[in-house]
Amino acid sequence: MANECLFETTERSTFPITVSFLDENAVAATPTAATYRLDDEASKVNLVPVTAISPLSTAVDIWITSDQNRIIRPRSKSEIRTLTVEFDYESENGPAHATAEYKYKLVNLYGVLDVPSASMSPSSSASPSV
């Protein structure tokens, strides 16, 4: 499954990923604990360190911010990001641990500047100075 992505979004866009927690029988389970991390696949740069997921449910949305979706290699047409999830749950055989991976393609857009916000500064307003 090399670089097989389920999703695609554009650089500097906020992007939600719905994570579903399934037990060993592929049945929805509410974890007792869960974490995620976000990495750039090619450079191995960690963009979000291991972070606890809260509140927990059988499915949760993890919001990737626009800053976390910045392009690392400006000459690249796209980058692959990997969201890795680990969770603990109670199975029919006792405590269990599981992992999941969600990949998405981040498209590099010509003209998107590497700044935290696209808002304009007050000095660049269209009104003339007097």
CYANA upper distance limits for C-alpha pairs under 8 A (distance plus 0.5 A):
  3 ASN  CA     80 ILE  CA      7.59
  3 ASN  CA    103 LYS  CA      8.01
  4 GLU  CA    103 LYS  CA      7.63
  5 CYS  CA     80 ILE  CA      8.36
  5 CYS  CA    102 TYR  CA      8.11
  5 CYS  CA    103 LYS  CA      5.43
  5 CYS  CA    104 TYR  CA      5.37
  5 CYS  CA    105 LYS  CA      6.77
  6 LEU  CA    102 TYR  CA      7.79
  6 LEU  CA    103 LYS  CA      6.73
  6 LEU  CA    104 TYR  CA      6.45
  7 PHE  CA    103 LYS  CA      7.50
  7 PHE  CA    104 TYR  CA      5.16
  7 PHE  CA    105 LYS  CA      6.84
  8 GLU  CA    104 TYR  CA      5.86
  8 GLU  CA    105 LYS  CA      5.12
  8 GLU  CA    106 LEU  CA      6.53
  8 GLU  CA    107 VAL  CA      7.86
  9 THR  CA     13 SER  CA      7.58
  9 THR  CA     15 PHE  CA      7.79
  9 THR  CA    104 TYR  CA      7.97
  9 THR  CA    105 LYS  CA      6.88
  9 THR  CA    106 LEU  CA      5.77
  9 THR  CA    107 VAL  CA      6.73
 10 THR  CA    106 LEU  CA      5.83
 10 THR  CA    107 VAL  CA      5.12
 10 THR  CA    108 ASN  CA      6.95
 10 THR  CA    109 LEU  CA      7.46
 11 GLU  CA     66 SER  CA      7.89
 11 GLU  CA     69 ASN  CA      5.99
 11 GLU  CA     70 ARG  CA      6.07
 11 GLU  CA     71 ILE  CA      6.72
 11 GLU  CA    106 LEU  CA      6.30
 11 GLU  CA    107 VAL  CA      6.24
 11 GLU  CA    108 ASN  CA      6.10
 11 GLU  CA    109 LEU  CA      7.13
 11 GLU  CA    112 VAL  CA      8.33
 12 ARG  CA     65 THR  CA      8.26
 12 ARG  CA     66 SER  CA      4.72
 12 ARG  CA     67 ASP  CA      6.61
 12 ARG  CA     68 GLN  CA      8.12
 12 ARG  CA     69 ASN  CA      5.54
 12 ARG  CA     70 ARG  CA      5.70
 12 ARG  CA     71 ILE  CA      8.27
 12 ARG  CA    112 VAL  CA      8.40
 13 SER  CA     65 THR  CA      7.52
 13 SER  CA     66 SER  CA      5.15
 13 SER  CA     69 ASN  CA      6.91
 14 THR  CA     63 TRP  CA      7.49
 14 THR  CA     64 ILE  CA      6.19
 14 THR  CA     65 THR  CA      5.13
 14 THR  CA     66 SER  CA      5.07
 14 THR  CA     69 ASN  CA      7.80
 15 PHE  CA     63 TRP  CA      6.25
 15 PHE  CA     64 ILE  CA      5.55
 15 PHE  CA     65 THR  CA      7.08
 15 PHE  CA     66 SER  CA      8.09
 16 PRO  CA     61 ASP  CA      6.48
 16 PRO  CA     62 ILE  CA      6.01
 16 PRO  CA     63 TRP  CA      4.78
 16 PRO  CA     64 ILE  CA      6.43
 17 ILE  CA     61 ASP  CA      5.98
 17 ILE  CA     62 ILE  CA      5.73
 17 ILE  CA     63 TRP  CA      6.88
 17 ILE  CA     64 ILE  CA      8.10
 18 THR  CA     59 ALA  CA      7.16
 18 THR  CA     60 VAL  CA      6.10
 18 THR  CA     61 ASP  CA      4.85
 18 THR  CA     62 ILE  CA      6.81
 19 VAL  CA     59 ALA  CA      5.92
 19 VAL  CA     60 VAL  CA      5.85
 19 VAL  CA     61 ASP  CA      6.63
 19 VAL  CA     62 ILE  CA      7.70
 20 SER  CA     28 ALA  CA      7.80
 20 SER  CA     58 THR  CA      6.45
 20 SER  CA     59 ALA  CA      4.74
 20 SER  CA     60 VAL  CA      7.18
 21 PHE  CA     28 ALA  CA      6.26
 21 PHE  CA     29 ALA  CA      6.10
 21 PHE  CA     30 THR  CA      7.21
 21 PHE  CA     31 PRO  CA      7.61
 21 PHE  CA     58 THR  CA      5.83
 21 PHE  CA     59 ALA  CA      6.50
 21 PHE  CA     87 PHE  CA      8.45
 22 LEU  CA     26 ALA  CA      5.52
 22 LEU  CA     27 VAL  CA      5.65
 22 LEU  CA     28 ALA  CA      4.99
 22 LEU  CA     29 ALA  CA      5.83
 22 LEU  CA     58 THR  CA      8.10
 23 ASP  CA     27 VAL  CA      5.90
 23 ASP  CA     28 ALA  CA      6.85
 23 ASP  CA     29 ALA  CA      6.36
 23 ASP  CA     89 TYR  CA      8.17
 23 ASP  CA     91 SER  CA      7.38
 23 ASP  CA     98 ALA  CA      8.29
 24 GLU  CA     91 SER  CA      8.17
 28 ALA  CA     58 THR  CA      6.13
 29 ALA  CA     57 SER  CA      8.21
 29 ALA  CA     58 THR  CA      5.70
 29 ALA  CA     89 TYR  CA      7.61
 30 THR  CA     56 LEU  CA      7.05
 30 THR  CA     57 SER  CA      5.43
 30 THR  CA     58 THR  CA      5.05
 30 THR  CA     59 ALA  CA      8.43
 30 THR  CA     89 TYR  CA      7.29
 31 PRO  CA     56 LEU  CA      7.02
 31 PRO  CA     57 SER  CA      7.47
 31 PRO  CA     58 THR  CA      7.78
 31 PRO  CA     87 PHE  CA      6.64
 31 PRO  CA     88 ASP  CA      5.95
 31 PRO  CA     89 TYR  CA      4.95
 31 PRO  CA     90 GLU  CA      7.97
 32 THR  CA     56 LEU  CA      8.14
 32 THR  CA     87 PHE  CA      7.98
 32 THR  CA     88 ASP  CA      6.07
 32 THR  CA     89 TYR  CA      5.70
 32 THR  CA     90 GLU  CA      7.97
 33 ALA  CA     52 ALA  CA      8.25
 33 ALA  CA     53 ILE  CA      8.07
 33 ALA  CA     56 LEU  CA      8.07
 33 ALA  CA     87 PHE  CA      6.09
 33 ALA  CA     88 ASP  CA      5.83
 33 ALA  CA     89 TYR  CA      7.73
 34 ALA  CA     52 ALA  CA      6.43
 34 ALA  CA     53 ILE  CA      5.92
 34 ALA  CA     54 SER  CA      8.42
 34 ALA  CA     56 LEU  CA      8.16
 34 ALA  CA     85 VAL  CA      7.67
 34 ALA  CA     86 GLU  CA      6.15
 34 ALA  CA     87 PHE  CA      4.61
 34 ALA  CA     88 ASP  CA      6.94
 35 THR  CA     50 VAL  CA      6.71
 35 THR  CA     51 THR  CA      5.74
 35 THR  CA     52 ALA  CA      4.84
 35 THR  CA     53 ILE  CA      5.78
 35 THR  CA     85 VAL  CA      6.21
 35 THR  CA     86 GLU  CA      5.92
 35 THR  CA     87 PHE  CA      6.92
 36 TYR  CA     49 PRO  CA      8.34
 36 TYR  CA     50 VAL  CA      5.97
 36 TYR  CA     51 THR  CA      5.90
 36 TYR  CA     52 ALA  CA      7.17
 36 TYR  CA     53 ILE  CA      7.55
 36 TYR  CA     83 LEU  CA      7.16
 36 TYR  CA     84 THR  CA      5.93
 36 TYR  CA     85 VAL  CA      4.89
 36 TYR  CA     86 GLU  CA      6.94
 37 ARG  CA     46 ASN  CA      8.21
 37 ARG  CA     47 LEU  CA      8.22
 37 ARG  CA     48 VAL  CA      5.79
 37 ARG  CA     49 PRO  CA      5.75
 37 ARG  CA     50 VAL  CA      5.17
 37 ARG  CA     51 THR  CA      6.81
 37 ARG  CA     83 LEU  CA      6.21
 37 ARG  CA     84 THR  CA      5.90
 37 ARG  CA     85 VAL  CA      7.31
 38 LEU  CA     46 ASN  CA      6.65
 38 LEU  CA     47 LEU  CA      5.92
 38 LEU  CA     48 VAL  CA      5.37
 38 LEU  CA     49 PRO  CA      7.40
 38 LEU  CA     81 ARG  CA      7.44
 38 LEU  CA     82 THR  CA      6.21
 38 LEU  CA     83 LEU  CA      5.09
 38 LEU  CA     84 THR  CA      7.00
 39 ASP  CA     44 LYS  CA      6.69
 39 ASP  CA     45 VAL  CA      6.15
 39 ASP  CA     46 ASN  CA      4.93
 39 ASP  CA     47 LEU  CA      5.87
 39 ASP  CA     48 VAL  CA      7.48
 39 ASP  CA     81 ARG  CA      6.23
 39 ASP  CA     82 THR  CA      5.79
 39 ASP  CA     83 LEU  CA      7.13
 40 ASP  CA     44 LYS  CA      5.82
 40 ASP  CA     45 VAL  CA      5.79
 40 ASP  CA     46 ASN  CA      7.00
 40 ASP  CA     47 LEU  CA      7.58
 40 ASP  CA     79 GLU  CA      7.65
 40 ASP  CA     80 ILE  CA      6.64
 40 ASP  CA     81 ARG  CA      5.16
 40 ASP  CA     82 THR  CA      6.86
 41 GLU  CA     45 VAL  CA      8.00
 41 GLU  CA     79 GLU  CA      8.00
 41 GLU  CA     80 ILE  CA      6.04
 41 GLU  CA     81 ARG  CA      6.10
 41 GLU  CA     82 THR  CA      6.81
 42 ALA  CA     79 GLU  CA      7.95
 42 ALA  CA     80 ILE  CA      7.68
 47 LEU  CA     68 GLN  CA      6.73
 48 VAL  CA     68 GLN  CA      8.05
 56 LEU  CA     60 VAL  CA      7.56
 64 ILE  CA     68 GLN  CA      6.75
 64 ILE  CA     69 ASN  CA      7.46
 65 THR  CA     69 ASN  CA      6.82
 66 SER  CA     70 ARG  CA      7.13
 66 SER  CA    116 PRO  CA      8.27
 67 ASP  CA    116 PRO  CA      6.64
 69 ASN  CA    106 LEU  CA      7.81
 70 ARG  CA    114 ASP  CA      7.73
 71 ILE  CA     79 GLU  CA      7.83
 71 ILE  CA    106 LEU  CA      8.31
 71 ILE  CA    108 ASN  CA      7.09
 71 ILE  CA    114 ASP  CA      8.44
 73 ARG  CA     79 GLU  CA      8.48
 74 PRO  CA    108 ASN  CA      8.00
 76 SER  CA    108 ASN  CA      7.49
 77 LYS  CA    107 VAL  CA      6.83
 77 LYS  CA    108 ASN  CA      5.77
 77 LYS  CA    109 LEU  CA      8.41
 78 SER  CA    105 LYS  CA      7.09
 78 SER  CA    106 LEU  CA      5.89
 78 SER  CA    107 VAL  CA      4.89
 78 SER  CA    108 ASN  CA      5.67
 79 GLU  CA    105 LYS  CA      6.32
 79 GLU  CA    106 LEU  CA      5.58
 79 GLU  CA    107 VAL  CA      7.14
 79 GLU  CA    108 ASN  CA      8.18
 80 ILE  CA    103 LYS  CA      7.23
 80 ILE  CA    104 TYR  CA      6.26
 80 ILE  CA    105 LYS  CA      5.19
 80 ILE  CA    106 LEU  CA      6.54
 81 ARG  CA    103 LYS  CA      6.10
 81 ARG  CA    104 TYR  CA      5.92
 81 ARG  CA    105 LYS  CA      6.90
 81 ARG  CA    106 LEU  CA      7.54
 82 THR  CA    101 GLU  CA      7.20
 82 THR  CA    102 TYR  CA      6.28
 82 THR  CA    103 LYS  CA      5.04
 82 THR  CA    104 TYR  CA      7.22
 83 LEU  CA    101 GLU  CA      6.23
 83 LEU  CA    102 TYR  CA      5.57
 83 LEU  CA    103 LYS  CA      6.74
 84 THR  CA     99 THR  CA      7.85
 84 THR  CA    100 ALA  CA      6.46
 84 THR  CA    101 GLU  CA      5.13
 84 THR  CA    102 TYR  CA      7.03
 85 VAL  CA     99 THR  CA      6.02
 85 VAL  CA    100 ALA  CA      5.58
 85 VAL  CA    101 GLU  CA      6.67
 86 GLU  CA     97 HIS  CA      7.85
 86 GLU  CA     98 ALA  CA      6.29
 86 GLU  CA     99 THR  CA      4.87
 86 GLU  CA    100 ALA  CA      7.01
 87 PHE  CA     97 HIS  CA      6.23
 87 PHE  CA     98 ALA  CA      5.93
 87 PHE  CA     99 THR  CA      6.86
 88 ASP  CA     95 PRO  CA      7.63
 88 ASP  CA     96 ALA  CA      6.14
 88 ASP  CA     97 HIS  CA      4.93
 88 ASP  CA     98 ALA  CA      6.92
 89 TYR  CA     95 PRO  CA      6.46
 89 TYR  CA     96 ALA  CA      5.92
 89 TYR  CA     97 HIS  CA      6.91
 90 GLU  CA     94 GLY  CA      6.07
 90 GLU  CA     95 PRO  CA      5.13
 90 GLU  CA     96 ALA  CA      6.45
 91 SER  CA     95 PRO  CA      6.38
 91 SER  CA     96 ALA  CA      6.55
120 MET  CA    124 SER  CA      6.96
120 MET  CA    125 SER  CA      8.04
121 SER  CA    125 SER  CA      7.80
